[in-house]
Amino acid sequence: HRHPQCYPPPHTPRPLEGEGRKVLKFEDCQHSKEVGFESSDPNFSVRPDGSVYAEQEVANLSEPIQFMVTARGGHDPHIWETTVKLALVGHQPSVPDMIARAWDSNPRVIKFPRKHQKSSSANGLRRQKRDWVIPPINVPENSRGPFPQMLVRIRSDQDLEKGIRYSITGAGADQPPIDVYNIDPVHGKMFVTRPLDREERASYHLRAHAVDMNGNKVESPIDLYIYVIDMNDNRPEFQNQVYNGSVAEGSKPGTLVMQVTANDSDDDTTANGMVRYRILSQTPHMPIPNMFTINSETGDIFTMAAGLDREKVSQYIIIVQATDMEGNLNFGLSNTATALISVTDINDNPPELTARTFSGEVPENSVNVVVANLTVIDRDQPHSPNWAAQYRIASGDPQGHFLIRTNPVNNDGMVTVVKPVDYEQNRAFMLTVIVSNKAPLASGIQSSLQSSAGVTISVQDVNESPVFPTNPKSIRFEEGVPAGTTLTVFAAQDPDLFIQQTVRYSKLSDPANWLRINRTNGQITTMAVLDRESMYVRNNIYEATFLAADNGSPPASGTGTLQIHLIDVNDNAPVMMPKEAQLCERANPRSKVNITASDADADPHVGPFVFELPSYPPSVRRNWTVSRISGDYAQLRLRIPYLDAEVYDVPIIVSDSGNPPLSNRSIIKVKVCPCDDNGDCTTTGAVAAAGLGTGAIIAILICIIILLILVLVFVMWMKRREKERQAKPLLIDPEDDVRDNILKYDEEGGGEEDQDYDLSQLQQPESVEHIISKPVGVRRVDERPIIAESQYPVRPSLPHPGDIGDFINDGLRAADNDPTAPPYDSLLVFDYEGSGSTAGSVSSLNSCSSGDQDYDYLNDWGPRFKKLADLYGGGDDD
């Protein structure tokens, strides 16, 4: 029943040395004067006002002490308790000293707390004493033992009355990690079994149990809190070994550059895990050795001084050290990392032209030619906007003849001609050029006086081509002008005013060959009559091209086009259309022919046309009539009711509307034929009307006769070929010829080792006497036997097709039974070829089969295997 608002929580005040000195004071929140205090330690007393006093000298207090203070009100049955921890003023032992004393001194005894009730003499109230607060157990990490090492002893007040068994439970005892702690079940001594690592586990929560011999709970479990005391056993570790940062050149002091971070696995609430940073070195030491500084706690790197210049130092290498123990170099652990700081470029260097004046020259009339090259220097980062140059012509080129392009490789300015220049107008140009960067200059940077220069460009005179002032030149003339007519003077001018040159003219293109030009003055005259209706005239315009060349060095020439617009005159008579027509032999409303005319001239020398029949011969007007339909069309009809079916040549005179008009007598062939009820010519009538001439009929008859002769010749050739096929003797196809052929090959000489042997025995005998003179029983078995030859069947001159099979079988049978026919089936004798053969002996080769074997199946393989069947099968000859 602790009252948290009235009494302070457990804390560790520092009492003054000496007896009777006040240590601390408790206050009642309700300011009651009837509160009584009691101390559990007789060396300290609590007075009624709540002040705690030391009752004896405490100068020899070597360790902090702990005791309980109890408070109760006069009329309040509740009791309040708190824990007081005291330490000497000015004496704060170091962690190693505390750990050593904690482990060297006798372990603390922890008793199971008990609740006490006490009767009040006044009103019979019972006072209940609260359980003692068990302080935590502190164990240092990385202890060297020996293990197991005792931490505390746990005991119960009832261990004198009965046998008690102690045990602990929780993570580190019977839960993972298991067996870090154990306890003597009889004496209650608690041990740690191995070194601890705070970075793996910083605390343990165990529960201690006390039971009797029968396993019955004797005491309520108590909570044991074990804290692992941190040791400085871990160095700070940087997140990266190399950090990359950047800062703009010209940055002011205090500009943040980058941050480095190191982590320490030790307790960051203690000095073991408190990391501090510092810069060990800077490379290079320009302009000063300490251009940068670092925040010792955060690791932020800032610029410390002005003077960063990328053109002098583009990168700094900073070695940063991180040390724990709040940066104590004597006791702390350290680690280092590298920070690479790149100085980024700003446009603090304006471009500067390498010369105050530049010069160049350009031939006149040239385009896209580089005439001058401007060189520039810029110390900023190459190929960046701060370095890239832009050129501008400030004055000297009002008409825009020149443009300056930037070479992206070397940043030079290339003065280029984009508009032709004329030597006769401008012999030189004086340009003022200004160069700048694509990016604007940094604040406070002024343009250099060398950012502008003068460029002098001289124009070179060249021989220019003569120019026709009007090109193309158009003139108008009527067609039909006679040859030799002067049309115009087509003269050219020489632009080279300062050079006296002569211009000569020639004809370059004249499709109809109508024109001629005077070589000296360019006068154009005609060589033929100009015709508007010519195929070379397009849209009434005739074009011719002429060449004007000077006598300069080198010569130059120019071309000019003359366009002659030809005015039409009525010089073409109309032509009637169509040329042929067809009419029925009997006059009827539908029997008519529509006629018109065409005229090569143009308006007004064309229609309307006038169609009329001539007066001669008289039969024309007697049999035919022409009536006008419109200005360009008329109709031709029969004047009489009936006209014989025939082809008639009807003359018609056609006149145009020109001034004067032109007429033309045209002939139209009209085929008069019988017609059916619909007014269409019948087939018979059309043929009759066609009226084939004698020549056509003769040509048709000749073609028919030639065709008949060809048919007869082909038939006779087929019959003759059939007779030759029957009379020709039967021939066997070479692919079907089954007769064996023997090829004779020349003998090859013996080997190197048999040159001393007589090879005559291996050669073919030259005469029959050689064979006859041989002794009996000695002869060459590969020679042809000298016996009468077998008789082969003779084929009749005209065999019947059915006898072919019998003839072939008879011939095969005779050849198989002829011993004189090659090949000679016999054993061959070979002479000795000498020693030294690398081949092994073949004397051990035996037949692969033994015993008798039936070769009768060879008789079924046909005539070609008959001889083999007789030799091995023992068959009879057929």
C-alpha positions, 0 to 999 in steps of 0.5 A, spaced: 500 500 500 505 504 498 502 511 496 506 514 490 504 521 491 506 522 498 513 518 498 518 518 494 520 512 490 526 508 492 532 512 490 540 513 492 541 520 496 548 521 498 548 523 505 553 527 509 559 524 513 559 524 520 554 522 526 547 526 526 547 529 519 540 529 516 540 524 510 534 526 506 527 528 508 520 525 507 514 529 507 506 527 507 502 530 502 496 531 507 501 535 511 498 530 517 502 531 524 500 524 526 505 520 521 510 515 525 516 513 521 520 506 522 527 504 519 529 497 518 536 499 519 538 501 527 544 505 524 539 510 521 533 513 524 527 517 521 524 523 526 517 525 526 518 530 521 520 525 516 528 527 516 533 521 516 539 521 520 545 517 521 546 515 528 553 513 527 559 515 523 559 512 516 565 514 513 568 507 513 561 506 508 565 502 503 558 500 499 552 503 498 547 500 503 539 499 503 534 499 508 526 500 509 522 505 511 515 504 514 510 510 515 503 510 518 498 515 520 495 515 527 488 514 525 489 510 518 490 503 519 494 503 512 502 502 512 506 505 507 513 502 505 519 505 501 526 503 500 532 507 501 539 506 498 545 510 501 552 512 498 557 516 501 558 523 498 564 524 493 565 516 493 562 513 486 566 507 485 568 505 478 565 499 475 570 494 475 571 496 483 564 495 484 564 488 480 570 486 483 567 487 490 561 484 488 564 478 486 569 478 492 565 479 497 560 474 500 554 473 496 548 476 499 542 472 502 535 473 499 530 470 504 523 469 502 519 475 505 513 474 510 507 478 512 507 480 519 501 483 523 501 486 529 495 488 534 494 495 536 493 497 544 489 502 542 483 500 538 485 493 536 488 494 529 493 489 526 499 492 523 501 488 516 508 489 514 509 489 506 514 484 503 521 486 502 523 489 495 528 484 493 533 488 489 536 486 482 542 481 481 548 485 477 552 480 473 558 482 469 559 480 462 565 476 459 567 474 466 573 469 466 570 464 472 571 460 475 564 457 473 559 455 476 560 462 480 555 463 486 551 469 485 546 469 491 543 464 496 536 463 497 533 461 504 526 460 507 525 461 515 522 455 515 528 451 513 530 450 521 523 446 522 523 442 516 527 440 510 526 445 504 528 444 496 529 450 492 528 451 485 528 456 479 524 457 473 524 462 467 529 463 461 536 462 463 534 456 467 529 451 465 527 455 459 532 457 453 537 459 454 537 453 458 542 452 464 545 459 464 543 459 472 542 453 476 541 452 484 543 448 489 536 445 491 538 443 499 542 450 500 539 454 496 545 457 493 544 460 486 550 459 480 551 462 473 554 457 469 558 460 464 560 467 461 554 472 459 554 476 453 550 483 454 549 484 447 546 477 446 541 478 452 541 484 457 537 481 463 534 475 466 527 474 469 527 468 474 522 465 479 525 462 486 521 456 489 521 453 495 517 446 497 518 441 502 520 434 501 513 432 499 513 437 493 508 442 497 509 449 496 512 452 503 513 459 500 510 464 495 515 464 489 519 470 489 522 474 482 529 475 481 531 480 476 538 479 473 542 484 470 548 483 465 553 489 467 555 491 460 563 491 459 566 495 453 568 489 449 565 492 442 568 497 438 564 502 434 563 499 427 562 504 421 556 503 416 560 503 410 568 503 410 568 509 405 563 514 405 562 519 398 560 526 399 560 532 395 560 540 396 560 545 391 566 549 391 566 556 394 562 554 399 561 558 406 564 555 412 559 551 416 556 548 410 554 541 411 557 536 407 555 529 409 554 525 415 558 518 417 555 514 422 558 508 427 554 503 431 557 500 438 553 494 440 555 496 447 550 499 452 548 506 449 546 509 456 553 508 458 559 510 456 561 504 453 556 505 447 557 513 447 561 514 440 564 520 439 567 522 432 573 526 430 577 527 424 584 524 424 587 527 417 585 530 411 589 529 404 591 534 401 592 539 406 590 545 401 589 550 402 589 549 409 590 542 413 583 543 417 578 545 411 573 540 414 570 539 421 566 534 424 560 534 430 563 529 435 556 526 437 552 526 430 558 525 425 556 531 421 562 533 417 562 541 415 566 546 412 570 549 416 574 554 412 573 558 405 577 557 399 574 550 396 576 551 389 575 545 384 580 547 379 586 546 385 583 541 389 577 536 386 577 531 391 579 531 399 580 524 403 578 525 410 580 519 415 574 519 420 575 516 427 569 513 432 571 512 439 567 509 444 567 511 452 565 518 450 571 519 446 576 517 451 582 515 447 585 512 453 580 507 455 575 507 449 575 503 443 576 506 436 575 504 429 576 509 422 573 510 416 574 514 409 570 520 407 571 522 400 569 529 399 568 531 391 568 538 390 563 540 385 564 545 380 560 551 379 561 556 374 566 561 377 571 561 371 568 565 365 571 563 358 576 566 355 578 567 348 586 565 347 587 571 342 584 578 341 583 578 334 582 572 329 582 572 322 580 567 316 578 568 309 572 565 304 571 564 297 565 568 295 559 564 293 561 558 298 556 555 303 557 551 309 564 552 309 568 554 316 572 560 315 575 561 322 577 557 328 576 561 335 580 557 341 577 558 348 580 556 355 575 555 361 577 552 367 571 549 369 569 542 369 570 539 362 564 537 358 559 540 363 554 546 362 559 551 366 564 549 361 561 549 354 561 555 350 556 559 346 558 564 341 555 570 339 556 575 333 555 582 336 556 586 330 559 586 323 554 581 320 547 585 319 545 580 313 547 574 317 552 571 312 556 567 318 554 563 324 559 560 329 558 553 331 561 550 338 565 544 337 563 539 342 570 536 343 574 542 344 569 547 345 572 551 339 568 556 335 567 554 328 565 561 324 561 558 318 558 561 312 551 560 312 549 565 306 553 566 300 558 572 300 559 577 294 566 579 293 563 585 288 559 587 294 563 586 300 571 584 300 571 583 308 567 583 314 569 585 321 566 581 326 565 582 334 564 575 337 562 574 344 563 568 348 559 565 354 557 559 357 551 555 357 550 556 365 550 563 368 556 565 372 556 564 379 554 569 384 559 575 384 563 572 378 564 577 373 565 576 365 572 577 363 575 582 358 577 576 354 570 574 353 570 578 346 574 578 340 575 581 333 574 576 327 576 579 320 574 575 314 577 576 307 572 574 301 576 571 295 574 573 288 572 567 284 570 567 277 563 567 277 558 564 272 554 569 267 547 570 269 541 571 265 537 577 268 531 573 267 531 566 268 526 563 265 525 568 260 518 568 256 516 571 250 509 570 245 509 569 238 504 566 233 505 559 230 507 558 223 512 564 223 517 562 218 524 560 219 529 566 220 525 570 224 528 573 230 524 572 236 528 575 242 535 577 245 537 572 250 543 575 253 547 574 260 551 578 265 558 577 268 558 578 275 565 579 275 565 587 274 573 587 276 575 582 270 574 584 263 571 577 260 567 575 254 561 571 254 559 566 249 552 563 247 550 556 245 544 552 245 544 546 250 537 544 249 532 544 243 527 538 243 524 540 236 531 543 233 527 550 231 532 555 234 538 558 233 542 563 238 548 568 236 554 566 239 556 573 241 550 577 242 545 571 244 540 573 239 535 568 238 532 566 231 528 560 228 530 555 223 524 552 222 516 553 222 514 553 229 508 549 230 503 549 236 500 542 235 507 539 235 509 533 241 514 538 244 509 543 246 506 543 253 500 547 254 502 552 248 509 553 251 515 551 248 522 551 252 529 551 250 535 552 254 541 556 252 548 556 255 552 562 257 560 561 258 566 566 259 573 565 258 575 566 265 580 561 269 577 557 270 571 558 265 565 558 268 558 558 265 551 559 266 544 556 263 538 560 261 531 557 259 527 561 254 519 559 254 516 561 247 508 561 248 505 560 241 499 563 239 494 558 235 492 560 228 487 556 224 492 551 220 489 544 221 483 542 218 478 538 222 477 530 221 471 527 221 469 521 225 468 515 225 471 512 219 466 506 219 459 505 220 453 500 219 446 501 216 440 497 215 439 496 207 432 499 209 431 506 211 427 506 218 428 511 224 433 507 227 437 506 221 442 512 222 450 514 223 452 519 228 458 523 226 463 528 229 469 531 227 476 533 231 481 539 230 488 540 233 487 547 233 484 551 239 478 555 240 476 559 236 479 555 230 475 549 232 467 547 232 462 548 231 463 544 225 459 544 218 458 537 215 455 537 208 455 532 202 459 533 196 455 534 189 459 529 185 458 524 184 451 525 184 449 518 187 452 521 194 446 526 195 441 521 191 442 516 196 444 519 203 443 525 207 446 529 213 442 533 218 446 537 224 444 535 231 449 540 234 455 544 233 459 538 233 455 532 231 451 530 225 447 524 223 448 520 216 441 517 213 439 513 207 435 518 203 432 512 199 427 507 202 432 501 200 439 500 198 443 494 196 447 490 202 454 492 200 460 497 203 459 504 200 464 510 201 461 516 203 464 522 202 463 528 207 466 535 207 467 538 214 469 545 215 471 548 222 469 555 225 476 559 224 477 565 220 478 563 215 475 556 216 478 550 213 475 544 210 476 537 209 473 532 205 473 525 209 470 518 207 466 514 211 465 506 210 458 505 211 456 497 211 449 496 208 446 490 211 439 486 212 437 487 219 432 483 223 426 486 226 430 490 232 434 493 226 440 490 227 444 487 222 443 479 221 450 475 221 449 473 213 447 480 212 454 482 215 458 477 212 455 479 205 456 486 207 463 485 208 464 483 201 471 479 201 475 481 196 478 476 191 485 476 194 482 475 201 479 468 198 485 466 195 489 467 201 484 463 205 484 457 200 492 457 200 492 456 208 487 450 208 491 447 202 497 448 206 494 445 213 491 439 209 498 437 206 501 438 213 496 433 216 498 428 210 505 428 211 505 427 218 500 421 217 505 418 212 511 419 217 507 415 222 506 409 218 513 409 215 516 409 222 511 403 224 514 399 219 521 401 221 520 399 228 517 392 225 523 390 221 528 392 226 531 386 229 530 385 237 535 389 241 536 388 248 536 394 253 543 395 256 541 396 262 537 389 262 543 385 259 545 380 264 551 377 260 558 378 264 563 382 261 571 381 263 575 386 263 583 385 262 588 389 266 595 390 265 600 386 269 604 390 275 611 389 276 613 385 282 615 388 289 622 390 291 624 383 293 622 379 287 626 382 282 631 376 281 625 372 279 623 370 272 616 373 271 615 370 264 611 364 267 606 370 269 605 373 263 599 371 257 602 366 252 603 368 245 601 362 241 597 356 241 604 352 240 606 354 247 601 351 250 601 344 246 609 344 248 608 344 255 609 337 258 603 333 260 600 335 267 603 342 267 599 347 264 597 354 266 590 353 269 588 360 268 588 359 260 583 358 256 582 350 254 583 348 247 577 344 245 572 345 241 567 351 242 560 350 244 555 352 239 550 358 241 543 358 238 542 363 232 537 368 232 532 368 226 532 375 222 525 376 224 523 373 231 517 373 233 516 376 240 514 370 243 520 367 242 524 372 245 524 368 252 526 362 249 532 365 245 534 368 252 534 362 256 537 358 250 543 363 250 544 363 258 544 355 258 549 355 252 554 360 256 553 356 262 555 349 259 561 352 255 568 351 259 571 356 254 567 362 256 570 366 261 571 366 267 575 360 267 573 357 274 580 354 277 585 355 282 590 360 280 598 359 282 602 365 284 609 365 285 613 367 291 614 374 292 619 374 297 620 374 305 619 380 310 612 380 309 609 384 316 603 380 315 602 374 319 601 366 317 594 364 314 595 357 315 591 357 321 585 359 317 580 353 317 573 353 314 568 356 319 563 350 318 564 342 318 560 337 315 556 336 309 552 342 307 546 342 302 547 347 297 541 345 293 538 352 294 542 355 289 538 352 283 533 356 285 537 363 284 536 363 277 541 361 271 547 366 273 548 361 279 547 355 275 555 353 275 555 355 282 550 350 284 553 344 279 560 345 283 557 345 290 550 342 289 551 336 285 545 338 280 545 335 273 546 340 267 540 342 263 
